[in-house]
Amino acid sequence: GLDNSAYNLVQSLAQWNVAPEGETIAITFGDQNVLPHMLNWEAHLAKTGMPLIVGALDHVMLEKLQERNIPCYEMITKFDGSNAHASASWKQFAAKRIGQVRALQRLGYNVLMTDIDVAWLQDPRPYLNCPSDYTGEFAIHCQMIKDADVMVSSDNLCPKCDWDAGANYPIYGTLNTGIVYVKRTEKGQKWADEWLKNLEKPDLKGRYATLTSDQQVFNMMMRKPDSWPGIKVWAEGEHDGRKTRITLAQDPPGEEIKVGILPLMLFMNGHGYFVQQAHKKVGINPIAVHATYTFDGAGSTPKQHRFRSAGLWLTEADEYWLAPETGGRYLTYQPIMVPAPDGTKYTKNLIEAHLETMQRHVKSLKGAVAMALALNRTLVLPTFNCHCDKTWGGHDNIFKSKCMYPGAQDHPYLPAHCPFDHLFSPSAWEKSGISYRPSNFLTDTRVPGPVRHGGPARIESMSRQEYKNKKAHQLAYPRGMTDKEAQYILRRTDNVPVVELLMADDTICEFEDPILKERFETYMR
């Protein structure tokens, strides 16, 4: 039977006139704490034209969505003070959301259940359903997965390997239920039934009893006990010489439900998209980006920063593009990166170059923050590059994989773009109140034209002696200034929208203004 939230879902589908029976519907869930991400999720899907509905986990989220005419329904859920996947309330929530999938299936819909930290760059339906009249970019590739009753994304780390090998590659990694597609077929419904049962009412002596998340249960259902990888690839799925993306699930026993593993190159995780940028190397436009593999805790701020830096954050307030807090004036700078040493196949050389590069990044950023504060400008961050990747835990031995994330080294990508959260804490920066923007800000079309097209005033850095002997036309500053000196020396740039420091080391050595001094010290903590 249907619980109260599922009844609310049924009523809301009719109320919002979401989609006719037989369509594919996207669904996600969230409370007021994730409202910005929810709005970004909806904005991306709305651009694709895909039908969607949101389960609102508290009244604030429900009201905010209704105000914006976003299809939603009441699914109030109380957490026990934690949204950690090991908490009892998370398991209860996980079961409840799978129940919503079952309800949609029984109403005649195919269901795309997705986390809110997914940006949908294209309509996924042509790939997921692969109709016979589909002639788009992925028409041949979708043949490898179209017979699956269930599809799921993965956390694997080599998109190119995955693209070439089909299901034979991702079966050795973790499947990620942040993107799951469940068809309304008989087998698709059996999968959802079993998935819910193993979450909600597992055999207390069975292998699902201690699991706490729908992702853990999903992965366990795929694998044969006491076997690795324990996932059977469907041999009949080969097509035109291409490798199938379909596997056969172990549970429920005897059913051999076809589960397709979505290609990393099209349904990208955070590492493949933001760090490796694998899609650019092979010239493929991904369908979705899931902001996984971020640092700085489990909060939403680092994910938001990643999306912003890639131009994938669609819901900024108009004032964000005007920076009224600094009068629409910006400061950026050129970072210094230590060149890759000869013999880069040796990890020791890469680590040394990486550490030196990181030290330079920190030093330059400190100088740029001080100058931006002294001149009352919004800091536009540069693109940070690095020679070594960053991993989540000690079990990931980066030193054995040439400084790359273990599993990603088969398609080399270093030196690479280093996300801001690899070096610093976006959450701490947000709390400090510093006015800053990501590296792509000044090229975004939402920035006013005079700022975007005017070009920066480039400012040289000099020693005191060099500054005394500089030519009159040179725009420069002496290293080691006070804030008052900086304001006086660079007063001719006061009306210039953007200034660029050619080097940002050692800009300000002392703040005479006690308020600015306190703010700088707060920023640097």
One Martini backbone bead per residue (centre of mass of N, CA, C, O) as a GRO file, in nm:
protein
  525
    1GLY     BB    1   0.101   0.032   0.004
    2LEU     BB    2   0.036   0.368   0.073
    3ASP     BB    3   0.163   0.631   0.202
    4ASN     BB    4   0.117   0.956   0.267
    5SER     BB    5   0.332   1.063   0.067
    6ALA     BB    6   0.222   0.904  -0.178
    7TYR     BB    7  -0.053   1.039  -0.182
    8ASN     BB    8   0.060   1.322  -0.228
    9LEU     BB    9   0.188   1.256  -0.496
   10VAL     BB   10  -0.063   1.179  -0.656
   11GLN     BB   11  -0.210   1.451  -0.621
   12SER     BB   12   0.021   1.637  -0.737
   13LEU     BB   13   0.035   1.534  -1.025
   14ALA     BB   14  -0.247   1.648  -1.093
   15GLN     BB   15  -0.222   1.940  -0.997
   16TRP     BB   16   0.049   1.993  -1.187
   17ASN     BB   17   0.056   1.840  -1.451
   18VAL     BB   18   0.329   1.687  -1.519
   19ALA     BB   19   0.246   1.394  -1.665
   20PRO     BB   20   0.189   1.146  -1.860
   21GLU     BB   21   0.148   0.841  -1.902
   22GLY     BB   22   0.479   0.694  -1.976
   23GLU     BB   23   0.664   0.881  -1.868
   24THR     BB   24   0.943   1.070  -1.756
   25ILE     BB   25   1.044   1.123  -1.413
   26ALA     BB   26   1.178   1.352  -1.196
   27ILE     BB   27   1.326   1.297  -0.863
   28THR     BB   28   1.341   1.469  -0.544
   29PHE     BB   29   1.497   1.574  -0.222
   30GLY     BB   30   1.425   1.830   0.045
   31ASP     BB   31   1.529   2.088   0.250
   32GLN     BB   32   1.600   2.408   0.352
   33ASN     BB   33   1.921   2.355   0.351
   34VAL     BB   34   1.895   2.294   0.008
   35LEU     BB   35   1.763   2.514  -0.171
   36PRO     BB   36   1.978   2.614  -0.376
   37HIS     BB   37   2.017   2.332  -0.506
   38MET     BB   38   1.726   2.286  -0.587
   39LEU     BB   39   1.706   2.528  -0.785
   40ASN     BB   40   1.933   2.431  -0.971
   41TRP     BB   41   1.815   2.161  -1.049
   42GLU     BB   42   1.553   2.278  -1.173
   43ALA     BB   43   1.678   2.472  -1.383
   44HIS     BB   44   1.811   2.257  -1.558
   45LEU     BB   45   1.558   2.080  -1.619
   46ALA     BB   46   1.383   2.305  -1.741
   47LYS     BB   47   1.566   2.345  -1.995
   48THR     BB   48   1.497   2.042  -2.103
   49GLY     BB   49   1.176   1.964  -2.034
   50MET     BB   50   1.159   1.789  -1.785
   51PRO     BB   51   0.981   1.620  -1.581
   52LEU     BB   52   0.893   1.714  -1.232
   53ILE     BB   53   0.947   1.634  -0.874
   54VAL     BB   54   0.916   1.731  -0.520
   55GLY     BB   55   1.020   1.630  -0.201
   56ALA     BB   56   0.922   1.788   0.087
   57LEU     BB   57   1.074   1.779   0.418
   58ASP     BB   58   0.950   2.070   0.464
   59HIS     BB   59   0.765   2.361   0.487
   60VAL     BB   60   0.966   2.559   0.367
   61MET     BB   61   1.019   2.414   0.103
   62LEU     BB   62   0.730   2.400   0.007
   63GLU     BB   63   0.681   2.710  -0.008
   64LYS     BB   64   0.916   2.785  -0.201
   65LEU     BB   65   0.817   2.610  -0.438
   66GLN     BB   66   0.531   2.725  -0.468
   67GLU     BB   67   0.618   3.020  -0.526
   68ARG     BB   68   0.772   2.893  -0.805
   69ASN     BB   69   0.610   2.664  -0.947
   70ILE     BB   70   0.714   2.387  -0.827
   71PRO     BB   71   0.677   2.071  -0.833
   72CYS     BB   72   0.512   1.942  -0.533
   73TYR     BB   73   0.535   1.776  -0.201
   74GLU     BB   74   0.452   1.630   0.095
   75MET     BB   75   0.753   1.489   0.298
   76ILE     BB   76   0.782   1.475   0.599
   77THR     BB   77   1.107   1.472   0.772
   78LYS     BB   78   1.271   1.344   1.061
   79PHE     BB   79   1.571   1.400   1.197
   80ASP     BB   80   1.836   1.297   1.438
   81GLY     BB   81   2.059   1.537   1.369
   82SER     BB   82   2.127   1.361   1.103
   83ASN     BB   83   2.263   1.294   0.754
   84ALA     BB   84   2.399   1.046   0.798
   85HIS     BB   85   2.421   0.724   0.663
   86ALA     BB   86   2.429   0.591   0.971
   87SER     BB   87   2.158   0.682   1.039
   88ALA     BB   88   1.837   0.609   1.117
   89SER     BB   89   1.692   0.836   0.950
   90TRP     BB   90   1.824   0.774   0.680
   91LYS     BB   91   1.702   0.495   0.637
   92GLN     BB   92   1.412   0.592   0.642
   93PHE     BB   93   1.440   0.785   0.403
   94ALA     BB   94   1.540   0.584   0.193
   95ALA     BB   95   1.280   0.415   0.196
   96LYS     BB   96   1.083   0.642   0.123
   97ARG     BB   97   1.202   0.711  -0.162
   98ILE     BB   98   1.153   0.430  -0.283
   99GLY     BB   99   0.847   0.447  -0.247
  100GLN     BB  100   0.812   0.671  -0.464
  101VAL     BB  101   0.904   0.506  -0.700
  102ARG     BB  102   0.685   0.290  -0.684
  103ALA     BB  103   0.444   0.479  -0.719
  104LEU     BB  104   0.520   0.580  -1.003
  105GLN     BB  105   0.522   0.310  -1.146
  106ARG     BB  106   0.213   0.239  -1.081
  107LEU     BB  107   0.132   0.503  -1.262
  108GLY     BB  108   0.327   0.472  -1.536
  109TYR     BB  109   0.635   0.544  -1.468
  110ASN     BB  110   0.936   0.661  -1.526
  111VAL     BB  111   1.234   0.684  -1.303
  112LEU     BB  112   1.433   0.969  -1.196
  113MET     BB  113   1.659   0.944  -0.944
  114THR     BB  114   1.800   1.236  -0.773
  115ASP     BB  115   2.020   1.435  -0.671
  116ILE     BB  116   2.072   1.783  -0.611
  117ASP     BB  117   2.396   1.762  -0.706
  118VAL     BB  118   2.275   1.786  -1.006
  119ALA     BB  119   2.362   1.870  -1.340
  120TRP     BB  120   2.156   1.927  -1.623
  121LEU     BB  121   2.266   1.959  -1.965
  122GLN     BB  122   2.063   1.736  -2.064
  123ASP     BB  123   1.837   1.542  -2.197
  124PRO     BB  124   1.809   1.203  -2.085
  125ARG     BB  125   1.586   1.042  -2.243
  126PRO     BB  126   1.715   0.947  -2.511
  127TYR     BB  127   1.922   0.765  -2.368
  128LEU     BB  128   1.746   0.596  -2.167
  129ASN     BB  129   1.529   0.501  -2.406
  130CYS     BB  130   1.620   0.467  -2.700
  131PRO     BB  131   1.472   0.528  -2.955
  132SER     BB  132   1.442   0.446  -3.290
  133ASP     BB  133   1.433   0.775  -3.372
  134TYR     BB  134   1.711   0.821  -3.257
  135THR     BB  135   1.985   1.063  -3.389
  136GLY     BB  136   2.184   1.142  -3.195
  137GLU     BB  137   2.494   1.148  -3.047
  138PHE     BB  138   2.396   0.859  -2.872
  139ALA     BB  139   2.253   0.635  -3.052
  140ILE     BB  140   2.461   0.402  -3.037
  141HIS     BB  141   2.533   0.391  -2.730
  142CYS     BB  142   2.237   0.331  -2.616
  143GLN     BB  143   2.226   0.032  -2.713
  144MET     BB  144   2.398  -0.082  -2.458
  145ILE     BB  145   2.128  -0.006  -2.242
  146LYS     BB  146   1.815  -0.023  -2.327
  147ASP     BB  147   1.743  -0.319  -2.186
  148ALA     BB  148   1.727  -0.200  -1.923
  149ASP     BB  149   1.546  -0.161  -1.609
  150VAL     BB  150   1.812  -0.045  -1.481
  151MET     BB  151   1.996   0.254  -1.376
  152VAL     BB  152   2.345   0.359  -1.295
  153SER     BB  153   2.585   0.512  -1.140
  154SER     BB  154   2.939   0.604  -1.077
  155ASP     BB  155   3.272   0.617  -0.890
  156ASN     BB  156   3.461   0.608  -1.098
  157LEU     BB  157   3.800   0.729  -1.252
  158CYS     BB  158   3.775   0.633  -1.579
  159PRO     BB  159   3.606   0.740  -1.842
  160LYS     BB  160   3.763   0.613  -2.081
  161CYS     BB  161   3.756   0.322  -1.984
  162ASP     BB  162   3.447   0.305  -1.966
  163TRP     BB  163   3.384   0.374  -2.264
  164ASP     BB  164   3.549   0.122  -2.384
  165ALA     BB  165   3.446  -0.134  -2.177
  166GLY     BB  166   3.204  -0.094  -2.026
  167ALA     BB  167   3.090  -0.306  -1.777
  168ASN     BB  168   3.384  -0.423  -1.718
  169TYR     BB  169   3.469  -0.175  -1.539
  170PRO     BB  170   3.248  -0.079  -1.304
  171ILE     BB  171   3.227  -0.354  -1.136
  172TYR     BB  172   3.491  -0.260  -0.948
  173GLY     BB  173   3.298  -0.055  -0.821
  174THR     BB  174   3.089   0.205  -0.722
  175LEU     BB  175   2.757   0.254  -0.698
  176ASN     BB  176   2.549   0.547  -0.767
  177THR     BB  177   2.229   0.671  -0.635
  178GLY     BB  178   2.221   0.973  -0.748
  179ILE     BB  179   2.165   0.794  -1.018
  180VAL     BB  180   1.839   0.661  -1.103
  181TYR     BB  181   1.684   0.425  -1.332
  182VAL     BB  182   1.331   0.326  -1.340
  183LYS     BB  183   1.128   0.123  -1.481
  184ARG     BB  184   0.782   0.011  -1.556
  185THR     BB  185   0.853  -0.262  -1.561
  186GLU     BB  186   0.838  -0.559  -1.419
  187LYS     BB  187   1.140  -0.565  -1.335
  188GLY     BB  188   1.154  -0.279  -1.221
  189GLN     BB  189   0.945  -0.337  -0.993
  190LYS     BB  190   1.096  -0.567  -0.856
  191TRP     BB  191   1.339  -0.404  -0.775
  192ALA     BB  192   1.197  -0.195  -0.597
  193ASP     BB  193   1.075  -0.398  -0.399
  194GLU     BB  194   1.348  -0.520  -0.303
  195TRP     BB  195   1.486  -0.263  -0.217
  196LEU     BB  196   1.281  -0.187   0.001
  197LYS     BB  197   1.289  -0.443   0.170
  198ASN     BB  198   1.605  -0.429   0.236
  199LEU     BB  199   1.558  -0.158   0.397
  200GLU     BB  200   1.292  -0.201   0.582
  201LYS     BB  201   1.281  -0.555   0.587
  202PRO     BB  202   1.518  -0.719   0.683
  203ASP     BB  203   1.694  -0.980   0.745
  204LEU     BB  204   1.843  -1.009   1.056
  205LYS     BB  205   2.050  -1.246   0.921
  206GLY     BB  206   2.129  -1.089   0.687
  207ARG     BB  207   2.314  -0.880   0.459
  208TYR     BB  208   2.112  -0.610   0.515
  209ALA     BB  209   2.085  -0.537   0.826
  210THR     BB  210   2.350  -0.320   0.847
  211LEU     BB  211   2.236  -0.137   0.642
  212THR     BB  212   2.171   0.239   0.574
  213SER     BB  213   2.159   0.258   0.254
  214ASP     BB  214   2.058   0.249  -0.071
  215GLN     BB  215   2.345   0.209  -0.188
  216GLN     BB  216   2.433  -0.038  -0.033
  217VAL     BB  217   2.199  -0.218  -0.122
  218PHE     BB  218   2.237  -0.202  -0.424
  219ASN     BB  219   2.524  -0.324  -0.432
  220MET     BB  220   2.447  -0.594  -0.293
  221MET     BB  221   2.235  -0.687  -0.511
  222MET     BB  222   2.461  -0.720  -0.741
  223ARG     BB  223   2.624  -0.927  -0.560
  224LYS     BB  224   2.799  -1.197  -0.499
  225PRO     BB  225   2.870  -1.372  -0.245
  226ASP     BB  226   3.198  -1.401  -0.186
  227SER     BB  227   3.265  -1.198  -0.437
  228TRP     BB  228   3.501  -1.072  -0.701
  229PRO     BB  229   3.281  -0.861  -0.807
  230GLY     BB  230   2.997  -1.029  -0.847
  231ILE     BB  231   2.932  -0.936  -1.153
  232LYS     BB  232   2.725  -0.990  -1.426
  233VAL     BB  233   2.767  -0.984  -1.761
  234TRP     BB  234   2.577  -0.924  -2.046
  235ALA     BB  235   2.655  -1.089  -2.335
  236GLU     BB  236   2.399  -1.010  -2.527
  237GLY     BB  237   2.475  -0.682  -2.539
  238GLU     BB  238   2.616  -0.677  -2.789
  239HIS     BB  239   2.700  -0.398  -3.033
  240ASP     BB  240   2.875  -0.335  -3.298
  241GLY     BB  241   3.137  -0.414  -3.110
  242ARG     BB  242   3.018  -0.319  -2.848
  243LYS     BB  243   2.999  -0.276  -2.517
  244THR     BB  244   2.820  -0.354  -2.273
  245ARG     BB  245   2.610  -0.200  -1.990
  246ILE     BB  246   2.505  -0.481  -1.885
  247THR     BB  247   2.372  -0.637  -1.598
  248LEU     BB  248   2.323  -0.899  -1.345
  249ALA     BB  249   2.144  -0.943  -1.082
  250GLN     BB  250   2.130  -1.129  -0.780
  251ASP     BB  251   1.888  -0.952  -0.688
  252PRO     BB  252   1.655  -1.136  -0.715
  253PRO     BB  253   1.638  -1.457  -0.728
  254GLY     BB  254   1.617  -1.564  -1.072
  255GLU     BB  255   1.566  -1.285  -1.241
  256GLU     BB  256   1.784  -1.121  -1.390
  257ILE     BB  257   1.816  -0.820  -1.369
  258LYS     BB  258   1.867  -0.542  -1.567
  259VAL     BB  259   2.170  -0.349  -1.516
  260GLY     BB  260   2.273  -0.035  -1.593
  261ILE     BB  261   2.582   0.138  -1.653
  262LEU     BB  262   2.658   0.446  -1.664
  263PRO     BB  263   2.844   0.662  -1.830
  264LEU     BB  264   3.094   0.874  -1.725
  265MET     BB  265   3.098   1.068  -1.980
  266LEU     BB  266   2.778   1.150  -1.926
  267PHE     BB  267   2.776   1.068  -1.604
  268MET     BB  268   2.937   1.272  -1.408
  269ASN     BB  269   3.167   1.313  -1.182
  270GLY     BB  270   3.360   1.531  -0.998
  271HIS     BB  271   3.634   1.431  -1.107
  272GLY     BB  272   3.593   1.406  -1.417
  273TYR     BB  273   3.502   1.711  -1.452
  274PHE     BB  274   3.680   1.911  -1.257
  275VAL     BB  275   3.967   1.770  -1.286
  276GLN     BB  276   4.007   1.604  -1.556
  277GLN     BB  277   3.825   1.682  -1.798
  278ALA     BB  278   3.750   1.437  -1.998
  279HIS     BB  279   3.544   1.551  -2.207
  280LYS     BB  280   3.747   1.747  -2.350
  281LYS     BB  281   3.951   1.533  -2.462
  282VAL     BB  282   3.700   1.382  -2.642
  283GLY     BB  283   3.449   1.566  -2.724
  284ILE     BB  284   3.214   1.555  -2.491
  285ASN     BB  285   2.875   1.600  -2.398
  286PRO     BB  286   2.735   1.594  -2.116
  287ILE     BB  287   2.441   1.528  -1.927
  288ALA     BB  288   2.583   1.502  -1.634
  289VAL     BB  289   2.661   1.644  -1.297
  290HIS     BB  290   2.820   1.516  -1.006
  291ALA     BB  291   2.918   1.659  -0.687
  292THR     BB  292   3.162   1.483  -0.625
  293TYR     BB  293   3.464   1.485  -0.473
  294THR     BB  294   3.457   1.671  -0.228
  295PHE     BB  295   3.550   1.912   0.003
  296ASP     BB  296   3.475   2.047   0.314
  297GLY     BB  297   3.277   1.846   0.377
  298ALA     BB  298   2.906   1.791   0.366
  299GLY     BB  299   2.836   2.043   0.246
  300SER     BB  300   2.721   2.279  -0.010
  301THR     BB  301   2.944   2.494  -0.074
  302PRO     BB  302   3.159   2.341  -0.250
  303LYS     BB  303   2.955   2.264  -0.471
  304GLN     BB  304   2.875   2.549  -0.548
  305HIS     BB  305   3.158   2.641  -0.631
  306ARG     BB  306   3.194   2.441  -0.860
  307PHE     BB  307   2.956   2.533  -1.030
  308ARG     BB  308   3.041   2.825  -1.059
  309SER     BB  309   3.325   2.766  -1.195
  310ALA     BB  310   3.148   2.619  -1.448
  311GLY     BB  311   2.864   2.766  -1.503
  312LEU     BB  312   2.625   2.582  -1.317
  313TRP     BB  313   2.499   2.837  -1.171
  314LEU     BB  314   2.152   2.960  -1.215
  315THR     BB  315   2.059   3.127  -0.915
  316GLU     BB  316   2.146   3.410  -0.909
  317ALA     BB  317   2.148   3.708  -0.804
  318ASP     BB  318   2.179   4.007  -0.953
  319GLU     BB  319   2.395   4.128  -0.746
  320TYR     BB  320   2.627   3.931  -0.799
  321TRP     BB  321   2.704   4.082  -1.086
  322LEU     BB  322   2.767   4.378  -0.921
  323ALA     BB  323   2.905   4.410  -0.649
  324PRO     BB  324   2.802   4.636  -0.429
  325GLU     BB  325   3.013   4.610  -0.188
  326THR     BB  326   3.243   4.739  -0.422
  327GLY     BB  327   3.117   4.892  -0.673
  328GLY     BB  328   3.202   4.698  -0.914
  329ARG     BB  329   3.497   4.609  -0.817
  330TYR     BB  330   3.806   4.447  -0.931
  331LEU     BB  331   4.040   4.173  -0.841
  332THR     BB  332   4.322   4.026  -0.993
  333TYR     BB  333   4.554   3.745  -1.068
  334GLN     BB  334   4.869   3.592  -1.122
  335PRO     BB  335   4.967   3.288  -1.099
  336ILE     BB  336   5.211   3.061  -0.971
  337MET     BB  337   5.383   2.794  -1.147
  338VAL     BB  338   5.559   2.524  -1.121
  339PRO     BB  339   5.726   2.351  -1.320
  340ALA     BB  340   5.762   2.065  -1.456
  341PRO     BB  341   5.971   1.829  -1.411
  342ASP     BB  342   6.199   1.635  -1.488
  343GLY     BB  343   6.083   1.329  -1.465
  344THR     BB  344   5.753   1.286  -1.407
  345LYS     BB  345   5.748   0.974  -1.337
  346TYR     BB  346   5.840   1.083  -1.064
  347THR     BB  347   5.682   1.139  -0.777
  348LYS     BB  348   5.884   1.310  -0.617
  349ASN     BB  349   5.897   1.548  -0.818
  350LEU     BB  350   5.594   1.620  -0.808
  351ILE     BB  351   5.571   1.681  -0.509
  352GLU     BB  352   5.770   1.913  -0.499
  353ALA     BB  353   5.623   2.090  -0.707
  354HIS     BB  354   5.352   2.098  -0.559
  355LEU     BB  355   5.439   2.226  -0.290
  356GLU     BB  356   5.551   2.484  -0.416
  357THR     BB  357   5.290   2.571  -0.554
  358MET     BB  358   5.115   2.592  -0.297
  359GLN     BB  359   5.284   2.808  -0.159
  360ARG     BB  360   5.237   3.021  -0.382
  361HIS     BB  361   4.932   3.031  -0.368
  362VAL     BB  362   4.909   3.126  -0.074
  363LYS     BB  363   5.081   3.381  -0.095
  364SER     BB  364   4.921   3.521  -0.325
  365LEU     BB  365   4.642   3.520  -0.191
  366LYS     BB  366   4.716   3.693   0.049
  367GLY     BB  367   4.797   3.944  -0.118
  368ALA     BB  368   4.523   3.977  -0.269
  369VAL     BB  369   4.342   4.017  -0.025
  370ALA     BB  370   4.481   4.267   0.086
  371MET     BB  371   4.437   4.445  -0.167
  372ALA     BB  372   4.131   4.423  -0.190
  373LEU     BB  373   4.078   4.547   0.088
  374ALA     BB  374   4.228   4.820   0.053
  375LEU     BB  375   4.057   4.884  -0.237
  376ASN     BB  376   3.769   4.781  -0.243
  377ARG     BB  377   3.756   4.476  -0.375
  378THR     BB  378   3.672   4.213  -0.570
  379LEU     BB  379   3.775   3.891  -0.571
  380VAL     BB  380   3.925   3.714  -0.843
  381LEU     BB  381   3.993   3.413  -0.899
  382PRO     BB  382   4.201   3.193  -1.006
  383THR     BB  383   4.356   2.936  -1.163
  384PHE     BB  384   4.434   2.637  -1.022
  385ASN     BB  385   4.731   2.445  -1.015
  386CYS     BB  386   4.853   2.094  -1.029
  387HIS     BB  387   5.064   1.793  -0.973
  388CYS     BB  388   4.855   1.693  -0.753
  389ASP     BB  389   4.630   1.519  -0.605
  390LYS     BB  390   4.329   1.458  -0.409
  391THR     BB  391   4.228   1.267  -0.127
  392TRP     BB  392   4.018   1.127   0.116
  393GLY     BB  393   4.227   0.890   0.208
  394GLY     BB  394   4.478   0.675   0.322
  395HIS     BB  395   4.383   0.436   0.128
  396ASP     BB  396   4.475   0.643  -0.093
  397ASN     BB  397   4.758   0.580  -0.286
  398ILE     BB  398   4.913   0.832  -0.459
  399PHE     BB  399   5.221   0.733  -0.483
  400LYS     BB  400   5.143   0.480  -0.690
  401SER     BB  401   4.996   0.704  -0.916
  402LYS     BB  402   5.148   0.966  -0.997
  403CYS     BB  403   4.955   1.169  -0.821
  404MET     BB  404   4.697   1.010  -0.868
  405TYR     BB  405   4.402   0.894  -0.847
  406PRO     BB  406   4.316   0.598  -0.774
  407GLY     BB  407   4.205   0.491  -1.108
  408ALA     BB  408   4.304   0.753  -1.298
  409GLN     BB  409   4.595   0.683  -1.435
  410ASP     BB  410   4.501   0.558  -1.724
  411HIS     BB  411   4.424   0.885  -1.775
  412PRO     BB  412   4.608   1.129  -1.789
  413TYR     BB  413   4.589   1.483  -1.611
  414LEU     BB  414   4.869   1.590  -1.547
  415PRO     BB  415   4.832   1.881  -1.501
  416ALA     BB  416   4.569   2.043  -1.307
  417HIS     BB  417   4.284   2.148  -1.207
  418CYS     BB  418   4.233   2.312  -0.891
  419PRO     BB  419   4.018   2.313  -0.674
  420PHE     BB  420   3.951   2.516  -0.414
  421ASP     BB  421   3.897   2.267  -0.205
  422HIS     BB  422   4.200   2.162  -0.220
  423LEU     BB  423   4.314   2.428  -0.052
  424PHE     BB  424   4.038   2.536   0.064
  425SER     BB  425   3.759   2.687   0.247
  426PRO     BB  426   3.455   2.779   0.140
  427SER     BB  427   3.306   2.798   0.411
  428ALA     BB  428   3.499   2.998   0.550
  429TRP     BB  429   3.471   3.222   0.339
  430GLU     BB  430   3.171   3.271   0.371
  431LYS     BB  431   3.183   3.342   0.681
  432SER     BB  432   3.389   3.591   0.662
  433GLY     BB  433   3.285   3.798   0.410
  434ILE     BB  434   3.431   3.783   0.162
  435SER     BB  435   3.481   3.930  -0.153
  436TYR     BB  436   3.408   3.688  -0.409
  437ARG     BB  437   3.510   3.511  -0.714
  438PRO     BB  438   3.537   3.314  -0.962
  439SER     BB  439   3.736   3.264  -1.245
  440ASN     BB  440   3.476   3.297  -1.460
  441PHE     BB  441   3.327   3.567  -1.410
  442LEU     BB  442   3.442   3.784  -1.635
  443THR     BB  443   3.303   3.587  -1.878
  444ASP     BB  444   3.023   3.630  -1.801
  445THR     BB  445   2.723   3.744  -1.945
  446ARG     BB  446   2.607   3.865  -1.659
  447VAL     BB  447   2.814   4.064  -1.682
  448PRO     BB  448   2.878   4.366  -1.735
  449GLY     BB  449   3.012   4.489  -2.018
  450PRO     BB  450   3.230   4.695  -1.910
  451VAL     BB  451   3.369   4.472  -1.742
  452ARG     BB  452   3.412   4.246  -1.961
  453HIS     BB  453   3.544   4.445  -2.207
  454GLY     BB  454   3.765   4.649  -2.083
  455GLY     BB  455   3.977   4.540  -1.928
  456PRO     BB  456   4.260   4.532  -1.750
  457ALA     BB  457   4.463   4.679  -1.512
  458ARG     BB  458   4.802   4.641  -1.512
  459ILE     BB  459   5.010   4.548  -1.227
  460GLU     BB  460   5.311   4.596  -1.103
  461SER     BB  461   5.589   4.451  -0.929
  462MET     BB  462   5.814   4.609  -0.690
  463SER     BB  463   6.066   4.735  -0.568
  464ARG     BB  464   6.159   5.016  -0.418
  465GLN     BB  465   6.381   5.089  -0.623
  466GLU     BB  466   6.222   5.039  -0.883
  467TYR     BB  467   5.995   5.243  -0.819
  468LYS     BB  468   6.173   5.500  -0.822
  469ASN     BB  469   6.262   5.424  -1.145
  470LYS     BB  470   6.009   5.449  -1.279
  471LYS     BB  471   5.794   5.513  -1.514
  472ALA     BB  472   5.523   5.714  -1.549
  473HIS     BB  473   5.340   5.496  -1.716
  474GLN     BB  474   5.369   5.303  -1.496
  475LEU     BB  475   5.188   5.040  -1.337
  476ALA     BB  476   5.264   5.037  -0.986
  477TYR     BB  477   5.414   4.866  -0.697
  478PRO     BB  478   5.544   4.835  -0.383
  479ARG     BB  479   5.657   4.619  -0.183
  480GLY     BB  480   5.536   4.650   0.141
  481MET     BB  481   5.281   4.792   0.213
  482THR     BB  482   5.031   4.982   0.305
  483ASP     BB  483   4.709   5.058   0.278
  484LYS     BB  484   4.750   5.365   0.232
  485GLU     BB  485   4.956   5.343   0.007
  486ALA     BB  486   4.786   5.186  -0.194
  487GLN     BB  487   4.563   5.398  -0.226
  488TYR     BB  488   4.750   5.622  -0.333
  489ILE     BB  489   4.916   5.485  -0.565
  490LEU     BB  490   4.620   5.358  -0.695
  491ARG     BB  491   4.413   5.602  -0.754
  492ARG     BB  492   4.399   5.587  -1.079
  493THR     BB  493   4.204   5.307  -1.046
  494ASP     BB  494   3.926   5.370  -0.911
  495ASN     BB  495   3.755   5.368  -1.210
  496VAL     BB  496   3.842   5.079  -1.254
  497PRO     BB  497   3.691   4.778  -1.268
  498VAL     BB  498   3.976   4.623  -1.346
  499VAL     BB  499   4.243   4.463  -1.174
  500GLU     BB  500   4.585   4.335  -1.233
  501LEU     BB  501   4.812   4.129  -1.087
  502LEU     BB  502   5.119   4.006  -1.185
  503MET     BB  503   5.185   4.007  -0.869
  504ALA     BB  504   5.091   3.902  -0.515
  505ASP     BB  505   5.333   3.928  -0.352
  506ASP     BB  506   5.385   4.130  -0.095
  507THR     BB  507   5.190   4.382  -0.074
  508ILE     BB  508   5.097   4.377   0.236
  509CYS     BB  509   5.239   4.439   0.569
  510GLU     BB  510   5.027   4.672   0.672
  511PHE     BB  511   4.760   4.790   0.884
  512GLU     BB  512   4.628   5.101   0.979
  513ASP     BB  513   4.347   5.001   0.968
  514PRO     BB  514   4.177   4.836   1.213
  515ILE     BB  515   3.942   4.714   1.051
  516LEU     BB  516   4.107   4.583   0.824
  517LYS     BB  517   4.286   4.416   1.005
  518GLU     BB  518   4.058   4.241   1.127
  519ARG     BB  519   3.953   4.128   0.861
  520PHE     BB  520   4.211   3.993   0.765
  521GLU     BB  521   4.249   3.804   1.009
  522THR     BB  522   3.982   3.658   0.963
  523TYR     BB  523   4.042   3.547   0.676
  524MET     BB  524   4.325   3.392   0.771
  525ARG     BB  525   4.213   3.161   0.969
   0.00000   0.00000   0.00000
